[in-house]
Amino acid sequence: MTRASPAGVLLGLAVLTLLSLLASVRMGAVPLGLGEIADAMRGVGDPTTVVIVRNLRLPRSLEAAMVGGALAASGATFQALLRNPLAEPYILGISGGASVGAVAVTVLGLTALPHVTVPLAAFAGALAAIGLVFLAARGVGGGLDTRVLLLAGVVIGSFFSACVMLLLTFADLEEYRTAMFWIMGSFSGASWEDAGRLALYLVPALAGLCALARPLELLSVGEETAAYLGVRVDRVKLAAYSLASLATAASVGASGVIGFVGLIVPHTVRLLWGGNLRLVLPASILAGAAFLALMDAVARVAVAPAELPIGVVTALLGVPFFVQLLRRKPA
């Protein structure tokens, strides 16, 4: 059987992403038809439907798609750089730092504007975690040894997890519920302003990662080989780590901690279409966007009118699918 061309794969995934966004807008406590959505997009029809589509579901679906694409691309990048198939965006302790920031403002009662203060605090915590990991790696030999980065991320992530547990011991019941729901991920507070701010971080970060696909492909073979072929190894590693970490930090700050996307999606892309990073990176962005948009829709309707944390849905549905895929195709 002939393998699909890269252009065909990306075109197919782009169509899948658009269909996933449409399905996400349609699904909810109030299911909508295609005609109702089309009318609402033009600002006509039932006023309530217009508000639901234009102010609630559309920005939420777009934000979920952006976060899914960012987490998947970051996972593909970390797996290539660390040459570790289990690497994902949280391997550098980013989620731990973000969780500390979000939980701290919640426990301290600094949530008069929760949709502003919590994401900002989470983003600041994630950036602090990245800085600590880089400092630790630079302090051992002055370079960016992948083994040191991996160990530093695990250790700093564990430290931040302990800090979260310590903060939660001082939280009352309502603060505890709020913090735990954020830690498990949610897009419930999404708005056009949030989506716009997120795009300002993610669009240049993801474009930069795609531009680094060729040197990253060489690095995944070996640093000596890459250097012999003209790759500036430390510069490429620093740029890739920074861009992937920034994309993850922005995603965690916007949506909370959503696991498995950065692990499952890049692996699925490689299992289906091979390991060439020049295809894996853009394909992971599109596949991650489609995947998380659909998972967010499931989170809204599974126990409607209540809502499941998106991190729970990605684990419950994504992991069995990935295990089945592993059983059917060789890695």
C-alpha positions as CSV (number, residue, x, y, z in Angstrom):
1,M,0.0,0.0,0.0
2,T,1.4,3.4,-1.0
3,R,1.9,6.0,1.7
4,A,-0.1,9.2,1.3
5,S,1.8,12.3,0.2
6,P,2.7,14.9,2.9
7,A,0.5,17.5,1.1
8,G,-2.4,15.0,1.0
9,V,-2.0,14.2,4.7
10,L,-2.0,17.9,5.7
11,L,-4.9,18.7,3.5
12,G,-6.9,15.8,5.0
13,L,-6.0,16.9,8.5
14,A,-7.0,20.5,7.8
15,V,-10.4,19.3,6.6
16,L,-10.7,17.1,9.7
17,T,-9.9,20.1,11.9
18,L,-12.5,22.3,10.3
19,L,-15.1,19.5,10.7
20,S,-14.1,19.1,14.3
21,L,-14.6,22.8,15.0
22,L,-18.0,22.6,13.3
23,A,-19.0,19.6,15.4
24,S,-17.7,21.4,18.6
25,V,-19.8,24.5,17.8
26,R,-22.9,22.3,17.1
27,M,-22.6,20.2,20.3
28,G,-23.6,21.4,23.8
29,A,-26.4,21.6,26.3
30,V,-28.4,23.2,23.4
31,P,-27.6,21.3,20.2
32,L,-27.7,23.4,17.1
33,G,-28.3,22.7,13.4
34,L,-26.0,23.8,10.5
35,G,-28.6,26.3,9.4
36,E,-28.9,27.9,12.8
37,I,-25.1,28.1,13.0
38,A,-24.9,29.7,9.6
39,D,-27.5,32.3,10.5
40,A,-25.8,33.0,13.9
41,M,-22.5,33.6,12.1
42,R,-24.2,36.2,10.0
43,G,-25.8,37.8,13.1
44,V,-29.4,36.9,12.1
45,G,-31.9,34.5,13.6
46,D,-32.7,33.8,17.2
47,P,-30.7,36.3,19.4
48,T,-30.0,33.6,22.0
49,T,-28.5,31.3,19.4
50,V,-26.4,34.2,18.0
51,V,-25.0,34.7,21.5
52,I,-24.3,31.0,22.1
53,V,-22.5,30.6,18.7
54,R,-20.6,33.8,18.4
55,N,-19.8,34.6,22.0
56,L,-19.6,31.2,23.7
57,R,-19.0,28.2,21.5
58,L,-16.9,29.6,18.7
59,P,-14.2,31.3,20.8
60,R,-14.2,28.2,23.1
61,S,-13.7,25.8,20.2
62,L,-11.0,27.9,18.6
63,E,-9.1,28.2,22.0
64,A,-9.4,24.4,22.4
65,A,-8.0,23.9,18.9
66,M,-5.1,26.2,19.5
67,V,-4.2,24.6,22.8
68,G,-4.5,21.1,21.3
69,G,-2.2,22.1,18.4
70,A,0.3,23.7,20.7
71,L,0.5,20.8,23.1
72,A,0.9,18.3,20.3
73,A,3.6,20.2,18.5
74,S,5.4,20.8,21.8
75,G,5.3,17.0,22.5
76,A,6.7,16.2,19.1
77,T,9.5,18.7,19.7
78,F,10.4,17.4,23.1
79,Q,10.4,13.8,21.9
80,A,12.8,14.7,19.1
81,L,15.1,16.7,21.3
82,L,15.3,14.4,24.2
83,R,15.2,11.3,21.9
84,N,12.7,9.9,24.4
85,P,9.4,8.6,23.2
86,L,7.7,9.3,26.6
87,A,8.6,13.0,26.6
88,E,5.7,15.4,26.5
89,P,5.2,19.1,27.3
90,Y,5.2,18.6,31.0
91,I,8.5,16.8,31.1
92,L,10.3,20.1,31.9
93,G,8.1,20.8,35.0
94,I,6.0,23.4,33.1
95,S,2.7,22.1,34.3
96,G,3.9,22.1,37.9
97,G,5.0,25.7,37.7
98,A,1.7,26.7,36.1
99,S,-0.2,24.9,38.8
100,V,1.6,26.6,41.6
101,G,0.8,30.0,40.2
102,A,-2.9,29.3,39.6
103,V,-3.4,27.5,43.0
104,A,-1.5,30.3,44.8
105,V,-3.8,33.1,43.6
106,T,-6.8,30.9,44.3
107,V,-5.8,30.1,47.9
108,L,-4.7,33.7,48.6
109,G,-8.1,34.9,47.4
110,L,-6.7,37.0,44.5
111,T,-9.5,36.0,42.2
112,A,-11.6,39.1,41.9
113,L,-11.1,38.7,38.1
114,P,-10.5,34.9,37.9
115,H,-10.4,34.8,34.1
116,V,-7.5,37.3,34.2
117,T,-5.6,36.6,37.4
118,V,-5.5,32.8,37.3
119,P,-4.2,32.5,33.7
120,L,-1.6,35.2,34.3
121,A,-0.4,33.6,37.4
122,A,-0.3,30.2,35.7
123,F,1.7,31.6,32.8
124,A,4.1,33.3,35.2
125,G,4.6,30.1,37.1
126,A,5.2,28.1,33.9
127,L,7.8,30.6,32.8
128,A,9.5,30.4,36.2
129,A,9.7,26.6,35.9
130,I,11.3,26.9,32.4
131,G,13.8,29.4,33.8
132,L,14.7,27.1,36.7
133,V,15.2,24.1,34.4
134,F,17.5,26.1,32.0
135,L,19.5,27.4,35.0
136,A,20.0,23.9,36.3
137,A,21.0,22.6,32.8
138,R,23.4,25.5,32.3
139,G,24.9,25.0,35.7
140,V,26.1,21.5,34.8
141,G,28.8,21.8,32.2
142,G,27.5,25.0,30.7
143,G,25.6,23.3,27.8
144,L,22.1,22.0,27.2
145,D,22.7,18.3,27.8
146,T,19.4,16.5,27.1
147,R,19.8,14.1,30.0
148,V,20.3,17.0,32.4
149,L,17.3,18.8,31.1
150,L,15.2,15.7,31.5
151,L,16.3,15.1,35.0
152,A,16.0,18.8,36.0
153,G,12.5,18.9,34.6
154,V,11.4,15.8,36.5
155,V,12.9,17.1,39.8
156,I,11.6,20.6,39.5
157,G,8.2,19.3,38.4
158,S,8.1,17.1,41.5
159,F,9.0,20.0,43.7
160,F,6.2,22.2,42.3
161,S,3.7,19.3,42.7
162,A,4.7,19.2,46.4
163,C,4.2,23.0,46.6
164,V,0.7,22.6,45.1
165,M,-0.2,20.0,47.7
166,L,1.1,22.3,50.4
167,L,-1.0,25.2,49.2
168,L,-4.1,23.1,49.0
169,T,-3.8,22.1,52.7
170,F,-4.6,25.8,53.5
171,A,-7.5,26.1,51.0
172,D,-11.2,26.0,52.1
173,L,-13.6,23.7,50.3
174,E,-14.6,26.1,47.6
175,E,-11.0,27.2,46.9
176,Y,-10.0,23.5,46.8
177,R,-12.7,22.7,44.2
178,T,-11.8,25.7,42.1
179,A,-8.1,24.8,42.1
180,M,-8.7,21.1,41.4
181,F,-11.0,21.8,38.5
182,W,-8.4,24.2,36.9
183,I,-5.6,21.6,37.5
184,M,-7.7,19.0,35.5
185,G,-8.2,21.5,32.7
186,S,-11.2,23.6,31.4
187,F,-12.2,25.9,28.6
188,S,-15.3,27.2,30.4
189,G,-14.1,30.8,30.6
190,A,-13.0,31.1,27.0
191,S,-13.7,34.4,25.3
192,W,-12.6,36.2,22.1
193,E,-10.1,38.3,24.1
194,D,-8.6,35.1,25.6
195,A,-8.4,33.5,22.2
196,G,-6.7,36.6,20.8
197,R,-4.1,36.7,23.5
198,L,-3.4,33.0,23.1
199,A,-2.9,33.4,19.4
200,L,-0.3,36.1,19.9
201,Y,1.9,33.6,21.8
202,L,1.1,30.5,19.8
203,V,1.2,31.6,16.2
204,P,4.8,32.7,16.2
205,A,5.9,29.9,18.5
206,L,4.4,27.2,16.3
207,A,5.6,28.9,13.1
208,G,9.1,28.9,14.6
209,L,8.9,25.2,15.5
210,C,7.9,24.3,12.0
211,A,10.8,26.3,10.6
212,L,13.1,24.3,12.8
213,A,11.8,21.0,11.5
214,R,14.8,20.1,9.4
215,P,17.6,20.8,12.0
216,L,15.4,19.0,14.6
217,E,15.2,16.0,12.3
218,L,19.0,15.9,12.1
219,L,19.3,16.3,15.9
220,S,17.0,13.4,16.4
221,V,19.5,11.2,14.6
222,G,22.4,12.4,16.8
223,E,24.1,15.7,17.8
224,E,27.5,14.8,16.3
225,T,25.9,14.0,13.0
226,A,23.8,17.2,13.1
227,A,26.9,19.3,13.9
228,Y,28.8,17.6,11.0
229,L,26.0,18.6,8.7
230,G,26.2,22.2,9.7
231,V,23.5,22.4,12.4
232,R,24.4,24.8,15.3
233,V,23.4,22.3,17.9
234,D,23.1,24.4,21.1
235,R,21.5,27.3,19.3
236,V,18.8,25.0,17.7
237,K,18.2,23.2,21.0
238,L,17.8,26.4,22.9
239,A,15.4,27.9,20.3
240,A,13.4,24.7,20.1
241,Y,13.1,24.3,23.9
242,S,12.2,27.9,24.3
243,L,9.5,27.9,21.7
244,A,8.0,24.6,22.8
245,S,8.0,25.7,26.4
246,L,6.5,29.1,25.6
247,A,3.7,27.4,23.6
248,T,3.0,25.0,26.5
249,A,3.1,27.7,29.1
250,A,0.6,29.8,27.2
251,S,-1.6,26.8,26.7
252,V,-1.5,25.8,30.4
253,G,-2.1,29.4,31.4
254,A,-5.2,29.6,29.2
255,S,-6.8,26.2,29.9
256,G,-5.2,24.5,32.9
257,V,-3.3,21.3,32.9
258,I,-4.4,18.9,30.1
259,G,-2.5,15.7,29.9
260,F,-1.8,13.1,27.2
261,V,-2.3,15.3,24.2
262,G,1.4,16.0,23.8
263,L,2.1,12.3,24.2
264,I,-0.7,10.7,22.2
265,V,-1.1,12.9,19.2
266,P,2.6,13.0,17.9
267,H,2.9,9.2,18.4
268,T,-0.4,8.7,16.5
269,V,0.9,10.8,13.6
270,R,4.2,8.9,13.5
271,L,2.4,5.5,13.6
272,L,0.2,6.5,10.7
273,W,2.5,8.6,8.5
274,G,6.1,8.0,9.5
275,G,8.6,10.0,11.6
276,N,9.8,12.8,9.3
277,L,9.5,15.9,11.5
278,R,8.8,18.1,8.5
279,L,5.5,16.3,8.3
280,V,5.1,15.3,12.0
281,L,5.2,18.9,13.3
282,P,2.5,20.5,11.1
283,A,0.5,17.3,11.1
284,S,0.6,17.2,14.9
285,I,-0.6,20.8,15.1
286,L,-3.7,20.0,13.0
287,A,-4.4,16.6,14.6
288,G,-4.0,18.1,18.1
289,A,-6.4,20.9,17.2
290,A,-9.0,18.5,15.9
291,F,-8.6,16.1,18.8
292,L,-8.9,18.6,21.6
293,A,-11.8,20.5,19.9
294,L,-13.7,17.2,19.8
295,M,-12.7,16.3,23.4
296,D,-14.0,19.6,24.7
297,A,-17.3,19.0,22.9
298,V,-17.6,15.6,24.6
299,A,-16.7,17.3,28.0
300,R,-19.7,19.6,27.5
301,V,-22.3,17.0,26.6
302,A,-21.3,13.9,28.5
303,V,-22.9,14.9,31.7
304,A,-24.9,17.9,30.6
305,P,-25.9,20.3,32.0
306,A,-22.8,19.8,34.1
307,E,-19.3,19.7,32.5
308,L,-16.4,17.3,32.8
309,P,-12.8,18.5,33.2
310,I,-11.2,18.3,29.8
311,G,-8.1,16.5,31.2
312,V,-10.4,13.6,32.4
313,V,-11.9,13.3,28.9
314,T,-8.6,13.2,27.1
315,A,-7.3,10.4,29.4
316,L,-10.5,8.3,29.4
317,L,-11.0,8.5,25.6
318,G,-7.6,9.2,24.2
319,V,-5.5,6.6,26.0
320,P,-7.7,3.5,25.0
321,F,-7.7,4.7,21.4
322,F,-3.9,5.1,21.4
323,V,-3.4,1.7,23.0
324,Q,-5.6,0.1,20.3
325,L,-3.6,1.9,17.6
326,L,-0.4,0.6,19.1
327,R,-1.7,-3.0,19.0
328,R,-2.7,-2.7,15.4
329,K,0.5,-1.0,14.0
330,P,4.1,-1.4,14.9
331,A,5.9,1.6,16.4
